[in-house]
Amino acid sequence: MAKSNKLTLAKLNTVDNKNNQRKTIYVTPERYEVNIHTFFRESLMEDAVTEYITLVEELRNQTELDDVMIRGTLSLFNVLVMKKFTDLPFPKKMDLSSLINISRKFMDNGITNKVINSFPKEELDKLEQRFKAAQQQAAKVIAEMAVASVAQAQEISDAS
């Protein structure tokens, strides 16, 4: 009979350590050091997707949408990847416009390309699948809200 192997906190930490794989890359001509994850933890991927959904909500609730803001949201994926899976400097509390501002600085200085291209492709693919699923879910909710809103408007006009 095989000896049972009970999961203790110490063993959980040992198992979990494999999720902490990192490597150092260098960005900009000044060769600034950036530590990046080479394995994307499930929990951090969840966090990135949740933050993305929150930002999209924030965007949808804004009445003042300019082209810069809309273009900036296209780079949200890269920014959130860098925020969650590197030690790049991000302010603790960030709204959509400050996130877009910092993302433009990273992009303009070649940091975004260097960092994104340094991640293992399979890790980025895993996260991208999560984002796509979240986008489809968000699109479905928006569509249902639009249908409900049309139905409600119809009821109001029928009643008058």
Salt bridges, closest charged atoms under 4 A:
ASP16 OD2 - ARG41 NH2 2.78
GLU42 OE1 - ARG130 NH2 2.01
GLU46 OE1 - ARG130 NH1 2.81
GLU51 OE2 - LYS83 NZ 2.54
GLU51 OE1 - LYS84 NZ 3.30
GLU57 OE2 - ARG60 NH2 3.06
GLU123 OE1 - LYS126 NZ 3.06
ASP125 OD2 - LYS121 NZ 3.06
GLU128 OE2 - LYS132 NZ 3.55
